[in-house]
């Protein structure tokens, strides 16, 4: 659900970044009873672009972090308590930390 919200915020930010005049016009129509009598200053469109860029960056950052967490939680630690990096490196991590790892040494204790 959180990813969906981040995606919607990012898409809205992209629309606001690319066409701020349309977004400001719609928001003005929604917020005021007589939007035709208002005069929109030019800096409002620049502020809308900045806000859109901020929304896009925040959404991308949030989606990146949530995907990074989900990849890490998909079995990154096996039954022995070792992370996926440790499994890939094998015995070299054990040699660095001083831990013995019989399975990576290639020998078995039968």
C-alpha positions as CSV (number, residue, x, y, z in Angstrom):
1,X,0.0,0.0,0.0
2,X,2.8,2.4,0.8
3,X,4.4,1.8,-2.6
4,X,1.1,2.7,-4.3
5,X,0.9,6.0,-2.4
6,X,4.5,6.8,-3.3
7,X,3.8,6.0,-7.0
8,X,0.7,8.2,-7.0
9,X,2.7,11.1,-5.4
10,X,5.5,10.6,-7.9
11,X,3.1,10.6,-10.9
12,X,1.3,13.7,-9.6
13,X,4.7,15.4,-9.1
14,X,5.7,14.5,-12.6
15,X,2.5,16.0,-14.0
16,X,3.0,19.1,-11.9
17,X,6.6,19.4,-13.0
18,X,5.8,19.1,-16.7
19,X,2.6,21.2,-16.9
20,X,2.3,23.4,-13.8
21,X,-0.2,25.8,-15.4
22,X,-2.8,23.0,-15.8
23,X,-2.3,21.8,-12.2
24,X,-2.6,25.4,-10.9
25,X,-5.7,26.0,-13.0
26,X,-7.4,22.8,-11.7
27,X,-6.4,23.5,-8.1
28,X,-7.6,27.1,-8.4
29,X,-11.0,26.0,-9.7
30,X,-11.3,23.5,-6.8
31,X,-10.3,26.0,-4.1
32,X,-12.1,29.2,-5.1
33,X,-15.7,30.0,-6.0
34,X,-14.8,32.6,-8.6
35,X,-11.3,31.5,-9.9
36,X,-11.7,33.7,-13.1
37,X,-11.4,36.9,-11.0
38,X,-8.0,35.9,-9.6
39,X,-4.7,36.9,-11.1
40,X,-2.1,34.2,-10.8
41,X,1.5,35.5,-10.5
42,X,4.3,34.0,-12.5
43,X,6.2,32.7,-9.4
44,X,3.3,30.4,-8.6
45,X,4.2,28.3,-11.7
46,X,7.8,28.1,-10.7
47,X,6.8,27.1,-7.2
48,X,4.6,24.4,-8.6
49,X,7.5,23.1,-10.7
50,X,9.7,23.0,-7.6
51,X,7.0,21.2,-5.6
52,X,6.5,18.7,-8.5
53,X,10.3,18.0,-8.6
54,X,10.3,17.5,-4.8
55,X,7.4,15.1,-5.0
56,X,9.1,13.1,-7.8
57,X,12.4,13.0,-5.8
58,X,10.7,11.9,-2.6
59,X,8.7,9.2,-4.3
60,X,11.8,7.9,-6.1
61,X,13.7,7.9,-2.9
62,X,10.9,6.1,-1.0
63,X,10.4,3.5,-3.8
64,X,14.1,2.9,-3.9
65,X,14.3,2.4,-0.1
66,X,11.2,0.1,0.0
67,X,12.6,-2.0,-2.9
68,X,16.0,-2.2,-1.1
69,X,14.3,-3.4,2.1
70,X,12.1,-5.9,0.3
71,X,15.1,-7.4,-1.5
72,X,16.9,-7.7,1.8
73,X,14.0,-9.4,3.6
74,X,13.5,-12.1,0.9
75,X,15.7,-14.7,2.6
76,X,18.8,-12.6,2.9
77,X,19.6,-14.5,6.1
78,X,19.6,-18.3,6.0
79,X,19.2,-20.7,8.9
80,X,22.8,-20.2,9.9
81,X,22.3,-16.5,10.4
82,X,24.5,-15.5,7.5
83,X,23.5,-12.8,5.1
84,X,23.5,-13.3,1.3
85,X,26.8,-11.4,0.9
86,X,28.4,-13.8,3.4
87,X,27.1,-16.8,1.5
88,X,28.5,-15.5,-1.7
89,X,31.9,-14.7,-0.3
90,X,32.0,-18.0,1.5
91,X,34.9,-18.7,3.8
92,X,36.7,-15.4,3.1
93,X,34.4,-13.6,5.6
94,X,35.1,-16.3,8.2
95,X,38.9,-15.8,7.7
96,X,38.5,-12.1,8.1
97,X,36.4,-12.3,11.3
98,X,38.2,-15.3,12.7
99,X,35.1,-17.5,12.6
100,X,35.6,-21.0,11.3
101,X,33.3,-22.2,8.5
102,X,33.6,-25.8,7.6
103,X,31.1,-25.8,4.8
104,X,33.0,-23.2,2.8
105,X,36.3,-24.9,3.4
106,X,35.1,-27.8,1.4
107,X,35.5,-30.4,4.1
108,X,32.8,-32.3,5.9
109,X,32.8,-33.5,9.5
110,X,31.2,-37.0,9.0
